[in-house]
Amino acid sequence: MELSDANLQTLTEYLKKTLDPDPAIRRPAEKFLESVEGSQNYPLLLLTLLEKSQESVIKVCASVTFKNYIKRNWRIVEDEPNKICESDRIAIKANIVPLMLSSPEQIQKQLSDAISIIGREDFPQKWPDLLTEMVNRFQSGDFHVINGVLRTAHSLFKRYRHEFKSNELWTEIKLVLDAFALPLTNLFKATIELCSTHANDASALKVLFSSLILIAKLFYSLNFQDLPEFFEDNMETWMTNFHSLLTLDNKLLQTDDEEEAGLLELLKSQICDNAALYAQKYDEEFQPYLPRFVTAIWNLLVTTGQEVKYDLLVSNAIQFLASVCERQHYKHLFEDQNTLTSICEKVIVPNMEFRAADEEAFEDNSEEYIRRDLEGSDIDTRRRAACDLVRGLCKFFEGPVTGIFSGYVNSMLQEYAKNPSVNWKHKDAAIYLVTSLASKAQTQKHGITQANELVNLTEFFVNHIQPDLKSASVNEFPVLKADGIKYIMIFRNQVPKEQLLISIPLLINHLQAESIVVHTYAAHALERLFTMRGTNNTTLITAAEMAPFVEVLLTNLFKALTLPGSSENEYIMKAIMRSFSLLQESIIPYIPSVITQLTQKLLAVSKNPSKPHFNHYMFESICLSIRITCKANPDAVGSFEEALFMVFTEILQNDVQEFIPYVFQVMSLLLEMHKNEIPSSYMALFPHLLQPVLWERTGNIPPLVRLLQAYLERGANTIASAAADKIPGLLGVFQKLIASKANDHQGFYLLNSIIEHMPPESVDQYRKQIFILLFQRLQNSKTTKFIKSFLVFINLYCIKYGALALQEIFDSIQPKMFGMVLEKIIIPEIQKVSGQVEKKICAVGITKILTECPPMMDTEYTKLWTPLLQALIGLFELPEDNTIPDEEHFIDIEDTPGYQTAFSQLAFAGKKEHDPVGQMVNNPRIHLAQSLHKLSTACPGRVPSMLSTSLNAEALQYLQGYLQAASVTLL
């Protein structure tokens, strides 16, 4: 695409259409942009538009499109074409920083993100002048520009907070510190001075405080990995200024908004974070500053109101105290009983209260409420911080703290009892306090794993939790119901099993509650209870114990999906999946109704898939229905195909990318259930599965390969007779996969199935070409993974077609090639093969080469006979060689960037491991002994003499053992 006005005009029109609410206009426009994004100059046209377009909507749209384009395409993935040409890359890096700095804030944010994505790949090696260009802009004095630089630096450096330590990382951070630490410190001091100069100018203060927030965030990122020498030397400057900012109050910066945190709150919360980082990691160096920070933060907590806008500040301030109080160094600050009482009374209890804002979220924004409360993403909530502070204090002061709080809990419960409908919030706070006091260590998987001995959890459960869940109405006091259900969930390991069994019907009943939070918690609690382990690795709650509840459980779970706000509730769908898995054949009578409801749901969500977890559990549930039913009645597979194929066809025709990998897995599961010939409905689809476009998406490859393997296992003869013209297409797929380091093993899976199942005459003409392709790949890039797969393949080929055929095909490609493969690949590398079945295939294949290949006995190949036998005995007896050459680096499929649906393996669509030599050979060691015996019968005297001259003593000893076990001798 040229950089022409006509192209700019075309691009403008299509970008406009992508904003159209009508999918009939929007989708084709999105498809058009997708089709041209590989063209040269495309990104430069977008940048030109966002700089020169007269319409602000187009500017913003171009900036978002550009950022997403960079996100999808910038990273260069080994084995895949470079999606952005080099000249475009150079032009983008040359222009993007000045363009970002001169753009309005909305666009600046998008470009800043794009720079950080490019920086993640190219900085510092391929973009050495980025830092200098940014630091030079600090001199401009223009805070719009300075904030642009700070924002970009923040998005570039924040990854230092979660990267693993490595030499590359240290080198990069050192480079950044050398260039950036001093200018950042000077800018910090200058900005603070400007704040006092402009103390009465509200608009100037807003800009300056935005800068200070970004500076404070950068401070956190640059100090996270280790304490840099520069910051240690300049700690006085930073900490004194941070402290004075914490105590600063400027009326001009206060906001009337009760919800949204203002600049002052955001800055103070970041400073609390920075102080907590130093208190935790660099306590020795930070010691002189600590007491004044504790005082300032304490005062902050006691004087800050309950409004939502202060939540982040309060929770970060409490987290600071929590990180300080659990360190031995600072224990003395908290020892006094009055201090503890004061913290409990003034900080913990007030911040555990259920506020009007929480109630509003519970009712109107339940998804966010659940995410915060259940999934632990409530890091920045007051309650979570107060809970962490309780845990921190309990580390050294468990007795006194439990004592103080027991008093509070009792008085709160008494208040509630006086007038439940008015005082229910008191009971909510009491339950929360008990939970935070009792739980010392918690995991998502097992709930509480360590509890405070001083709290009687079962007694509290029976007296205060169960009565709420047993009340006649499931809709009364929804917050307390949710608390009660959460209590069961959290303390499921501490509450005795008989109490859990009493709770199950109560939880099933609460699936009907109108409150989204209540029925979601009920589903989640059931799902967690069903995964608890009992003795002997079985489930704690058995299918027999669930028998009386099967019908009501399934009815209520599916009904819950029809409640307003829960049509795609992932917790309910996960509970459906887990119920199927636990109940197994007890669900068979309900399958007809269940599968109808699941396919209707699948059809509905395939129109616009938006909840990946929900979708995943839905497909898992479909797989479970199929497996459980067909295990009891294999003929039922046809009725599932009838129910599902119409929806599957629609998904494939509409190219619903998110669902296609799932559809292939379910189809594989169904096809593998067939015992006889392949049904015609599958054969009609076969040609479509070979279309190159399907194989372009990484996420499709594993399920598609498995599906093609199922076709080959069940219908190789049908393919050979009715679809022979498709065999080149099948081999084309193999050729594409084999060329990629990430997917070559998938290519071998496919090739092995072709060799194992296709009638020999249907692939005769292609065999030599297959080997030539494999040798070319071996020459170009030989990786351990490729060699392991290659070894399994040649041995499978040997088992299928015979050792002589293997020798002949190698030597037809190039004279003496067979000897080279034995000497250079099989003998030295066979130890690397892993996996029971893979090792067995190699053992049987090598046994055939040793005993059924005449050239091994009477040509120049004979010298390799004993080394090959020795290598085989090594495969049996030596530990697996799992060393990988230093320079080798496999890219993980999961790491390839972009928006392609990554492959999501369905656990319940799992494939049984297939053993191609299972029927033929049971014990490969015995098989070797018998085959050697047979060979020695054919040429007496040869085998023992070859063994005695060159097989090492240890190997010989093992071999004697095999011969004895097989009750044979060598002649």
N, C-alpha and C positions, 0 to 999 in steps of 0.2 A: 504494500500500500504506500503510495507516494504521500509526501507531506503537502497535499494540495487543498485548496479551498473546497473543491467538490467533495473530497473525502471527509473533510471536517464537517461539511453540511450533512452528509449521509450519516456520519457518526452521531451528530446532534439529534437527528430525527429518530434514530434507533434508541438512543439513550432516553429520549422523551417517552418512547413507547414502553420502555422497561418499567416506567413508573405508573403505567395504566393499570387500574384495578381489574380490568377485564382480562382474564387469562388468555382469551383468544387473540388479543393484541399483544399482551406482555410476553407470552411464551415464545412465539416466533422471533420476537426481537432479541430475547435472551439467547435463543439458539443461534441467531445470526452473529451476535457478538462472540459467542463461543467459537463459531466457525472461523472468524477472522483473527482471533487472538494469537494465532501462530504466525501471522504475517509480520514481516519486517516493518518497522516504523509504527506499528499499532500503539505501543505504549507512549511513543513520542506524540502521536496525534492526541491521545488522552491528556497528556501534560499541556499541549498547546491549547486545548479546549479549556482546561481549568484555569489557564492563565488569561486567555483572550476572549472567552465567550462573554456576551453581554448579559446573559441570563444567569442569575445566581443559582437557580435550581440545577441548571446544566453543569455549572462549576462544581457544585457539591456532588452531583451524581457522577461526574467524571472522576472526582477524587476518590470516591468510594470504589468505583469500578477499577480504578488504577491500583488501589491498595489490595483489593481482592485478587487482581491479576498477578501482582507481585507475590502475594501469599501462595498462590497456586503454582507459580512457574519459576520463581527465582532460583530455588535450590536445584543444583545439578545432580541428578541421580545417576550413579554408575549403571551402565548398560542401557540407559534410556537416552533418547535424543535430547540435546540441549534445547529447551523450549523458547529461549530468548537469544536472538543472535548477538554476537559479541559487540558489534557496533552500537546496538541499542543499549546494551548494558553500560558501555562506556558513556554514552550520551546521558543516560538516566543519572548515573553517579555524578556527572559533571554539573547537571542542572538542578538536581532535586533540592539541595540544601538552600541555595538562594531563593528558589521558587517557594519553598516551604516558609521561609522567613518573611517573604513579602506577601503571603496570602492571609486572608481573614482567618480568625481563630478556628472556625468550623472545619475549614479545609486544611489548616495547619496541622490539626490533630490527625487527620487521615494520612497526610504526607509524612508526618513524624512517625506514625506507625510503620509506614512503608520503609522509611529509612532504617528503622530498627530491625525489620525483617531482612533487609539487604545486609545490614551490619552484622546480623547474627551469622550470615554465611561468609561475608567478604572482609569484615573488619577483624584484625588490622592488616593481614597480609595483602588482600587485594584492594584495600581502600585505605592506604596509609595516610593520606592527607585529610581524612574526615575530621580527626580531632583538631588539627591545627585550624582548619576552616571554621570549626565551631568556636574554639577558644578566641579566635581573633574577633568574633562578633561581640564578645563581652565588652570590647572597647567602644562599641557604637553608642552606648548611653541610651539607646532606644529600647525600652523594656518590652515592647511588643516583640522585637527581634530576640532580646535576651531570653524571654520566656519561651520562645520557640526553640532556642538552643537547649534550654534547661529541660524542656519537655522531651525533646529528642534524646538528650543524654540519659534522662530517667528511663525511657523505654529501652534504651540500649544497654544500660548497666544493671537494670533490676534483675536480670537473670543471675547476677553474681550471688543473689540471695539463696538460690536453690541449686546451683551447679555443684557437682562433686569436685573435690580438690584434685587438681592435676597440674603438671608442669606448664601445659599450654595456658591454663587459666591463670596461674600465677604470673606468667610472662605478660599476658594481656593486661591483667590488673595493674602490674607494675608500670607498664607503658602508659596506661590511662592516668595513674597517679602522678607520674612524672610530668605529664602534660597538663593535668586538669586540677590537681589538688590545690596548688597555690592560687591560680586564677579564681577557683571556686571560693576559697577562703577570703580573698580580697573582695570578691563580689559580695560575699556574705556581710563583711564589715561595712562596705560602702552602702549596701541596701539598708542595713540597720541605721546608719547615720541619716540616710534619706528619709527613713520613717520618722525620726525625730524632727527633721527639717519640715516635713510635710504633715506633721501630726494633726493639723486641722483641715487637711484637704482630703475629703472622703474618696474621690475618684483616684487620686494618686495612691492613697493607702491601699486601695483594692488591688492595684497592679503590683505594688511592692510586696504585699502579703502573698499574692499568688507566687511571686518569685521565691519568697522565703519558704513556702510550703515545698516547692520543688527542690530548693537547696537542701532542706531538711531530709527529703526523701533520698536525694543523691548521697548525703552523708551516711544514711543507713546502708545503702547498697555498697558504697566503697569501703565501709568498715565491717561488713558482715563476715567476710571470710577470715580475716585476721586483723589485728590492730596495726594499721600502717604507721611506720615511723613518723611520717609527716604529721599525721593527726595526733599522735602521742605528744610530739613536740609542741603542737598548737592547741592542746586540749584546753588550756586556760581560756583562749579566745572563744572557742566553740561553746564550752560548757557555761562560761559566765553569761554569754549572750543567750544561750538556750534558757538558762535559769531566769534571766530578766524577761524573756518573752513569755515564759510560763506565768509570770506574776503580772504581766501587763494587762490592763483593761482599757480599751479605748471605745468610748460611746459610739464613735462613728462607724466602728466595725461590727456593732451589735445588729442583729437582724430581727425583724418582727416575725419572720416565718418560724413556726414551732416545729416543723418537720425537718426542714433542710438545714444541715450544719453550715454555719458561716465560715469565713476564712480564718477567723480567730480560733474557732473550735478545731478546725482541721489542722492548723499549725500546732496548737497545743497537743493534740492527740499524737501527731507525728513525733513531737519532742518527747512525749512519754515513752513512745516506742524506742526512740534512740537511747533514752536513759536506761530503759529496761535491757536493751542490747548490751550496753556497757556494764550494767550491774551484773548481768549473767555471765558475760564472756571475759570481761577485762576488769574483774572486781578489784584487783590489787591497785591498778593504775587509777581506777575511778573512785577509790576509797575517800580521798579528800573531798570530793564533790557530793558524795552520796547523802550525808545528813541533810544538806540544804535542799536537795531534790525531794527527799522523803517529806520534809516539812511543806515544801511548796505544793507537792502533789496531794498531800493530805488536806491542806487548806482548800485546794481546788475541789476535792471530792465533797468536802463538808458544805461548800458554798454553791455548788452547781445544782440547778433545778432538775425536775423530773421530765422536762420536755424531751421529745424524740431527737431534736437537733443535737442534744448533748450526748447521745448514746455512745457514739464512737469515742469521744473524749473520755467519758466516764469509764467505759470498758477498758480502754488502753491504760488509764490511770490506775484502775484496780489491778490490771494485769501486771503493771509495774510493781505494785505492792506485793502481789502474789509471787513474782519472781525474786523479790528481795527477801521475803519472809521465809522462804524454804532453803536459804543458804546459811550454813553454819556461821559464816563471817558476821552476818547481820542479826543473828538470833537475839542478841541483847536488846535490840531496838524494840522488840515486841514482848519481852518477858513479863513485864508488869501486868498484873491482873486487870488494872484499870484501863491500860492501853488496849488489852484484848476486848474488854467489855465495850470500850468506846468504838473499836473497829466493827464489832458485831452489830452494835446498835446504830452507829451513824453511817456505816458504809454497806455492810452486807444485807441486813434486813430491808432497808429502804430499796435497795436495788434488786431485791427478789420479788418485789410486789408486781402483781399482774395489773398493768396500767390500761387506761382507756385505749391507748394506741395498740396494745397487744390484743385487746378484745376485738378491736376493729380488724386487725390482721387475721385473727382467728376466724372471724365471720366472713370477711370480704376478700381476703387475699390468702386463702388457705394454703395454696401451693407454696408460697414464700414462707408462711408460718411453719409448715411441715419441714421444709428444707432446712430452716434454721433450727427447729426444735429437735428433729429426729435425726438428721444426717450430720449433725455436728458442724454445719456451716454457720452456726450461730457464734462464731468466734468473736464477732464484734457486738454481741448483745450484752446488756448489763447483767442479765441473769447468769449467762455462761461465765462472765468474768468473776462475778460474786462466788459462783460455784468453785471456780479455780482457786480463789482466795481462801475459801473454806478448806479445800484440800491442802493448800500450801501451809496454812496455819496448823492443820492437824499433824503435819510432819513432826513438829517438835512439841505441840501443845494439845495433843488429841483430847486428853482428859478434861482440862479446863474449858476448851472450846465446846466439847460435847455437852458439858454441864451447862454452860451459858445458853446454848441453843435449845436444850431440852426444855428449859423454862419457857422460851419463846414459843416452841411448838405447842406445848400444853396450853398456853394462854390463847394462842391463835385458834386451836381446836375448840376451846371453851367459847370463844367469841362466836365461832361458826354455829355451835350447837344452840346458842341463844336465839338466833334468827337466821336459819340457813339461806333463805331466798335473798336476804340483804347481804349477809356476811360471807358468801361463798368464797370470796377472794382470800379470806383469811385461811381457809382450809387449803386453797391452792398453794399459798405461800408455805404452809406447814409441810405439805407433801414435797414441795421443791427443796425445802430445807433438809428434810429427812433424807431425800435422795442424795443431796450433795454431801451431807455428813457421812452417809453410809458407804458411798462408793469411792474406793481408793484407786482402783485401777479398772479400766473399762476397755472392751474392744467391740467393734461393730459385730463381729462374728459370734462372740460368746456372751455379750452383755457384761455385767460386773464380774470381774474375776477375783477381786479382793475386796472384802467389806470390813467396815469398822465393827470391832467386836462389841462396842458399847451400845449398839442400836439393835433392838430386837425386830428384825424385818418381818418375820412371819406374824408376830403378834399385831404389828401395825397393819399388816395386810388384812388380817381377819377382822380387826376392829374398825378400821377406817376406810379401806379400799373396797373390799367385797360388798359392803352394804350399798355403796353408790351403784355398783354394777348390777346388783340384784333388784334395784328399784323397778317398779312396774313400767315406767316410761323410759324408752331409750333416748328420748329427746330432751329430758329435763337436765339442767346443769351440764351442758355439753363440755365445758372446760374441765369440770371435775371428772367427767367420764373419761375424757382424753388423758387426764393425769393418772387415773386409775389403771387404764390400759397400758400406759407407758410404764407404770410401776411394775406391772407383771412382766413386761418386755425386758426391763432393765435388770430386775432381780430374779429372772427365771432360773438362775443357777442356785439361788439361795432359798427360794420358796420350795417346800417339799412337793414331790410329784402329785400327791393326792389333792393338794390345793390347786395345782395346775389343771388337773383333770376336772375339778369343780368349775374352773374358770372357762374351760373350752366352750361349753354351751352358752355361757354369758357373752363370750367374744363373738360367737356365731350370731347371736341375737343382735349385737351392736353393729353388725354389717348393714342393718336396716336403718341405722340412725340417719337423720337428714343432714346432720353436720358433716361436711366433707372431712374435717379433721378426725372426727370420731370414727366414721366407718373406714377411713384409711388406716388409722392406728389399729383398729380391730383386725383388719386384713394383715397388716404388717406383723402384729403380735402372733397371730395364728401361724403365719409363715415361719417366724423365728422359732416358735415352739415345735413345729414339725421338723426342724433341722437339728434339734438337740440330740446329742448322742447318749445312748444308754450304755448298758454293759455289752460286751462282745461286739462293739462297733455297730450295733443296730440303732434304730431311732428310739429315743426315750419313750415317745408316745407311739403305740403300735397301731397298725391298721385295725386289729381286733377291737382295741379300746375305742376307736373312732367309729366302729360299725353302726351304733345307734344314730349317729349324727350325719351319715354320708349325704342323705337326701337334702336335709335342711342346709348343710354346709354348701353344697353345690348350688342349690337354689338361691341362697342368700348372696353367694359370691357373684353369680351372674346377674342377679337383680341389682346388686350394688353398682354394676357397670352402667345401669340405666338411670342412676340417681343424678340429678343436675350437678354438673361440674366434675363428674367422675367417669365420663365416657371413655377416656383413655388414661385411667388411673393405673400407673405402673405397679403400685403396691398390691392392688386387687389382682391384677393379672399374674403377678409373681406368686400370690397366694394360691391362685387357681393351679398354676404349674406345680407348686410344691404339694398341693392336696392330691393331684393326680399321681405324683411320684410316690407319695406315702401310701395312698389307698390302693394303688395297682388294680387288680381285677375287680375290686368292689365297685369301680366306676363303670364297668362294662354296660350294665343295664341303662345307664343314663347317656351313653355315648351318642345315640342318634340325635338327642336334643342338644347335647353339648357341642357336637361338631357343626350343627346348623348355626348355633349362636356364634361360634368362633369364625365360621366362614363369612357370616354376615358382617361381623366386626372387621374381618380382614378386608372385605370389599370396601367397607366404609372408610377405613383409615388409609387404604392404598390410594385414595383420591388425593390425599395431602399428608404424607407421613411426617409427623412432627415430634413424636416421642420415641426416640430410639430404644429406650429400655422397655417400654410397653410393647413395642413391636417385637423385640427379641423374645420376651416371655410368652407372647402370643404364639409365635412360631414354635417355641419349645413345647407349649401346651398341645399344639396340633400334633407334633411328633410323638408326644407321650400317648395321646389318644390312639394314634396309629399303632405304635409298638405294643401297647397293652392289649388292644383288641386283637391284633393279628397274631399275637403270641398264642392267644386262646383259640383263635379261629382264623387260620391263614387266608381263607377265601374271602374274608371281609375286605381285603385290600381293594377290590373292585368298587365297593360302595364308597370308600374314601376318595378314590380317583374321581368318581362321579361327582362327589360333593365339592372337590377342590379344583378340578381342572378348569372349570369355567373361569373362576377367579384368577387362577394362575395364568391362563391365556391372556386375560385382560391386562394383568401386571406386565407380562412380557411384551405385549403389543404396545402398551403405553410407555414402555421403557421406564418403569418406576425403579430407578437405580438402587434405592435403599433396600428394596425387597428382593431384587433378582437373586443375589447370592443365597438368600433364605429359600426361595422357591426351588433353586437347583438342589439344595440339600434335602428338602422334603421329597422332591421327585426321586432323588437317589434312594432315599429310604424306602419309598414305595416300590421302585423298580427292583431293588434288592430283595423285596419280599416275594416277588414272583418266582415260582419254581420252574415253570416251563418256558415256552417261547415268549418273545417280547411282544406286548400288545401293539396293535397297529397305531393306537393313539400316540404312542411314544415314537414310533418310526416316522410319523408325519412331522414330528418336531426335530428329528435328528439333523437334517441339513442346516437348520437355523442355528444349531449349537456351534457350528464350525465357522460362523461369520466372524471375520477379523475384528469388527467393532466390539463384540462382546469380550474379546480377549485383551482389549486395550486397557480395561479397568482392572487394576490389581486385585480388588476385592472379589472379582468373579472367578479368578483363576483356580484356587483350591476347590470350591464347590463344583465348578464346571469339569475339572479333571476327574473328580470323583464320579460325577454323573456319566461322563463318557466311559469311565471304567465299568460302571454298572451296565451300560449298553453293551460293552464288549463281553462282560461276564455272562449276561443273559441272552444276548442276541447276535453273537459273532457270525453265526451261519446266515442269519437273516441279512446282516449287513453285507456279507460277502456275496450273497446271491441277489439281493434286491437293491443294494445301494453301493455296488462296487465302485461306481464313479465317485463316491465320497471318500474312498480310502486316501487318495492324494491330499484331500482337505484335512483328514485326520493327521496325516504325517506332516502337513504344513503347520498344524498347531504344535506338534512335537518339535519341529524345527525352530519355531519362534521361541518356545519355552527354553529349549536347550541353549539358546544363545544368551540367556540372561542368568547372571550369577545368582540373582535372588530367586529365580523360579526354575532352575535347571532340574531340581529334584522332582518337581511336578511333571516335567517333560519325561523323566525316566518312569514315573508311575504309569503314565499313559503308554509309553513304549513297552514296558513290561507286560501290561494287559494285552497289548496288540500281539506280542510274541506268544503269550501264554494261551490266548483264546482264539485268535483268528486262524482259519484253516490255512495251512502252510502255503498252498498254491496261490492264495489271494494276495500274499505279501512277497512272494518270490522275487518279482521284478524290482522291488524296492529295497531288498535287504542290503545289497552292497552299498547303495547310496546312504543308507542309515549309518553304516559303520564309517563311511568316509566323513559324514557330518560330525560324528563323535570324535574322530581323530583330529579333524580341523580344530574343534573346540579344545581338545587336549593340548594341541600345539599353541593355540593363542592364549588361553588362560586356564592353567591347570590349578584347580583349587581342591582342597581336601574333600569338601562336600561332593564335588563332581566325581572324584576318583572313587569314593565309597559307592556312589550310585552306579558308576560305570562297572565296577567289579561285580556288583549284584546282577546287573544286566547281562554281562557276558556269561556268567555262570548259569543264569536262567536260560539263556539262549542255548548253552551247551546241554542243559537237561532236556530242553524241548527238541532240539534238532540233532543232538549227538555231538561228541567231542571232535569227531573227524570233520563234521560240517563246519565247526568253529575254526578248526585249523585251516581248512580249505578256503574259507571266506577271507581270513586274515591274509593268507599267502597269495590270494588272487588280487588283493589290493596292491601288495608289494611283496616281492620274494623275501622269505625269512622274517616276515612281519610277526608271525605267530611267536617265534622265539623271542623277539624283542619285547612283545607284550608280556610274556611270561617273566622275562628277566628284569624288565624295567618297571613293570606295574604290578603284576599279580604277586610275585614272590616278595618284593620289599613292602608292598602297601596293604596286603590282605589283613594284617593285624588291626588296621584302622576300622574295619567294618564293624558296625554295632547293631544290636537288635537281634533277638532270638531267631526270627524267621530269616532275616538277611544272612546271618552267619550260617544257618542251615543250608540255604540255597548255595552259598559259596562252597560249603563243605562237599555237598553232593556234586556240584559242578566240577570241582577240582578232582574229586575221586574219579569222575568220568574221564577227565583229561589223563590222569595217571594210569587208568586201567582199561580204557576203551578207545585209545587213540594210537594206532600202530606206529605212526611216525615218532612217538615218544620213546619207542623201544629200539628203533634201528636207523636213526638218522642223526644229524648233528644236534637235534633237540634232546637226545638221550642224556647229555650232560646236565640238563635242567631237571631230570626226573627226581633225583634225590633232594635237591634244594626245594623243589615244589612240595614234595612229601613233608619235608621238614617244616615248611611254611604252614602246611595244613595242620600238622600236629600242634604247631605254635598257635594257630587260630583256636584249636580246641582247648589248649592248656595255659597259654600265657595270658596275662591281663591285657585288656583292650588298650591299644595305643591311641590315646586321644590327644596327642600333641598336634598343634597346628602351627605351620611356619609363621615366624614373627610378622612378615610383611603382609600376611593375608588378613583381609578384613571383609567380612560379609556384611552387606547392608541388610538390616532387618526389614522384612516387609512392612512391619508396623511403623517403621520410621519414615517411609516415603511420604512426603508432604502432600498437601493439596486436599481437594474436597472429594476425592474418590472415596466411595464407601469402602472402608477397610473391611476385610473379611471377618465376619463374626461367626465363630464356630458354634453351632448348636450342640449343646452337651447331649441332648436326648435324641439327636439324629446320628449319634456316634456309629462308626462303621466297625464291624467285627474285623479283627486282624485276620488276613487271609494268608494261608500257607500253601503255596502252589505245589510243594513236594510232600504235603502231609500224608496223602494216601500211599505214596510210593516208599517213603523212607521214614521210619519212626526215630531210630537212633543213628545219627550220622557216623558215630565212631564205629559201631558194629557194622554199619554199611561199608565203611572203608575196609575193615578187616575181611568181610566176605568178598568184596570186589578184588582185593589183593590176592586172596586165596584162589579166586576164579582165574585171575591173570597168571598166577604161578602154575596153575594146572595146565594152562595153554602153552606156557614156555618154561618148563621145569628148570630150576637152577638159577635162572636169571635174577629173579627178585631178591632171594637171600644174598646173592653176591653183591648186588647193587647196594643193598642195605648195609652189609658188613663193611664195605669199603668207605662209604662217605656219610652215613647218617650219624649224628652225634649221639653219645651214649644215653643222654637223658631222653631224647626223642625215641630212641630204640626201646627204652624201658617202657615208655607210655604205649608204644605200638604193641609190645608183647602183651600188655594189659588188655588192649582192644581184642587181640587175637584170642586170648584166653576167654574173655567175656563172650566172644562169638563162637567159642568152641571150634576154631579152625586152626590149621597150621599152614605154613608156606612150604611149597615143594621146591 
